[in-house]
Amino acid sequence: MNSKTNTIAQAGLIAAGYVALTLISLLFGQSPMAPVQLRLSEALCILPVFTSAAVPGLFVGCVLANLLCGASILDVILGSIATLLGALGTRYLKNQGKLAFMPPIIANAIIVPFVLKVSYGISYGYLPMMFYVAVSEFLSCFLLGLIIYKQAKKIWN
């Protein structure tokens, strides 16, 4: 398989995995409109450490997942941009150890509270929501992401 085909295939699989894990999260009562959630799909945000294909894969997966979950158009756009920025940051920090886990946490903590306030009328203050989103993302991206990281390291290294 040539390099371009391999990259597209990897991106597609990562996008599909993101969507599937988001839908599984929904089955367990995780609302995409809540400031505190454990979105299983966010654990995949560490994959840009291993492959550049994860950047578009995570972005497309987030767009599709948000559309399928009935998110507002602002959430689809800005939530997906947060995921894209996080993925790009992770790719940039791929050789920096645990720092590579931070970009999705930071991007979502900054962007998602705005989306929650504007799109869904969540009445918490912006700073408390930043904290809630950051904690949620830490649990998903870092704690669950560490499991993904250890398994992916066996495959890609």
C-alpha positions as CSV (number, residue, x, y, z in Angstrom):
1,M,0.0,0.0,0.0
2,N,1.4,3.4,-0.9
3,S,2.0,6.1,1.7
4,K,-0.9,8.3,0.7
5,T,-3.4,5.4,0.7
6,N,-2.0,4.2,4.1
7,T,-2.5,7.7,5.5
8,I,-6.0,8.0,4.2
9,A,-6.9,4.5,5.6
10,Q,-5.4,5.4,9.0
11,A,-7.3,8.7,9.1
12,G,-10.5,6.9,8.2
13,L,-10.1,4.3,10.9
14,I,-9.3,6.9,13.5
15,A,-12.4,9.0,12.5
16,A,-14.6,5.9,12.7
17,G,-13.1,5.0,16.1
18,Y,-13.8,8.5,17.3
19,V,-17.4,8.3,16.2
20,A,-17.9,4.8,17.6
21,L,-16.4,5.7,21.0
22,T,-18.5,8.9,21.2
23,L,-21.7,7.0,20.5
24,I,-20.7,4.4,23.2
25,S,-20.3,7.4,25.6
26,L,-23.8,8.5,24.7
27,L,-25.1,5.0,25.6
28,F,-23.7,5.5,29.1
29,G,-25.5,8.8,29.5
30,Q,-22.7,11.2,28.5
31,S,-24.4,14.3,27.0
32,P,-22.3,16.3,24.6
33,M,-24.0,19.4,26.0
34,A,-22.7,18.9,29.6
35,P,-19.6,20.7,31.1
36,V,-18.5,17.5,32.8
37,Q,-18.4,14.4,30.7
38,L,-16.1,11.5,30.1
39,R,-16.0,11.3,26.3
40,L,-14.2,8.0,25.6
41,S,-13.3,9.2,22.1
42,E,-11.1,11.9,23.5
43,A,-8.6,9.2,24.6
44,L,-7.7,8.9,20.9
45,C,-6.3,12.4,21.0
46,I,-2.9,11.0,21.8
47,L,-2.7,9.3,18.4
48,P,-1.0,12.2,16.6
49,V,2.1,11.3,18.5
50,F,2.3,8.2,16.3
51,T,0.9,9.3,13.0
52,S,0.1,12.5,11.2
53,A,-3.0,10.8,9.8
54,A,-4.6,11.1,13.3
55,V,-4.9,14.9,12.9
56,P,-7.5,14.8,10.0
57,G,-8.9,11.6,11.4
58,L,-9.7,13.2,14.8
59,F,-11.1,16.3,13.2
60,V,-13.4,14.4,10.8
61,G,-14.4,12.0,13.6
62,C,-15.3,14.9,15.8
63,V,-17.4,16.6,13.1
64,L,-19.3,13.4,12.4
65,A,-19.7,12.5,16.0
66,N,-21.1,16.0,16.9
67,L,-23.4,15.9,13.9
68,L,-24.7,12.4,14.9
69,C,-25.2,13.5,18.5
70,G,-27.4,16.4,17.5
71,A,-24.9,19.1,18.6
72,S,-25.6,22.7,17.7
73,I,-23.9,23.9,14.5
74,L,-21.6,26.1,16.7
75,D,-20.6,23.0,18.6
76,V,-19.9,21.1,15.5
77,I,-17.7,23.9,14.2
78,L,-15.9,25.1,17.3
79,G,-15.8,21.7,19.1
80,S,-14.2,20.2,16.0
81,I,-11.8,23.1,15.7
82,A,-10.8,22.5,19.4
83,T,-10.1,18.9,18.5
84,L,-8.1,19.9,15.5
85,L,-6.0,22.4,17.5
86,G,-5.5,19.8,20.1
87,A,-4.4,17.2,17.6
88,L,-2.0,19.7,15.9
89,G,-0.5,20.6,19.2
90,T,-0.1,16.9,20.1
91,R,1.6,16.3,16.8
92,Y,3.9,19.2,17.4
93,L,4.8,18.0,20.9
94,K,5.1,14.3,19.8
95,N,8.6,14.0,21.1
96,Q,8.0,15.8,24.4
97,G,6.7,13.0,26.5
98,K,3.6,13.7,28.7
99,L,3.4,17.3,27.4
100,A,1.9,15.8,24.2
101,F,-1.2,15.0,26.2
102,M,-1.8,18.7,27.1
103,P,-3.0,20.4,23.8
104,P,-6.4,18.8,23.6
105,I,-7.0,19.5,27.3
106,I,-6.1,23.1,26.9
107,A,-7.9,23.7,23.5
108,N,-11.1,22.2,24.8
109,A,-10.9,24.0,28.2
110,I,-10.7,27.3,26.4
111,I,-13.2,26.8,23.5
112,V,-15.9,24.4,24.9
113,P,-17.1,26.6,27.7
114,F,-18.0,29.3,25.2
115,V,-19.9,26.8,23.1
116,L,-21.7,25.5,26.2
117,K,-22.8,29.0,27.2
118,V,-23.8,30.3,23.8
119,S,-25.3,27.1,22.3
120,Y,-26.8,25.4,25.2
121,G,-27.4,28.2,27.8
122,I,-25.3,26.6,30.5
123,S,-25.4,29.2,33.3
124,Y,-22.1,28.4,35.1
125,G,-19.4,31.0,35.0
126,Y,-16.8,30.7,32.2
127,L,-13.9,30.0,34.6
128,P,-15.7,27.2,36.5
129,M,-16.7,25.7,33.2
130,M,-13.1,25.9,32.0
131,F,-12.1,23.9,35.1
132,Y,-14.9,21.3,34.6
133,V,-14.0,20.8,30.9
134,A,-10.3,20.6,31.8
135,V,-10.9,18.0,34.4
136,S,-13.1,16.0,32.0
137,E,-10.6,16.3,29.3
138,F,-7.8,15.3,31.6
139,L,-9.7,12.1,32.6
140,S,-10.4,11.3,28.9
141,C,-7.2,12.5,27.2
142,F,-4.6,11.7,29.8
143,L,-5.9,8.8,32.0
144,L,-7.7,6.9,29.3
145,G,-5.3,8.3,26.7
146,L,-2.4,6.7,28.5
147,I,-3.9,3.3,27.9
148,I,-4.2,4.1,24.2
149,Y,-0.7,5.4,24.2
150,K,0.8,2.3,25.7
151,Q,-1.0,0.0,23.2
152,A,-0.3,2.3,20.2
153,K,3.4,2.4,21.1
154,K,3.5,-1.4,20.6
155,I,2.0,-1.1,17.2
156,W,3.8,2.0,15.8
157,N,7.2,1.5,17.4
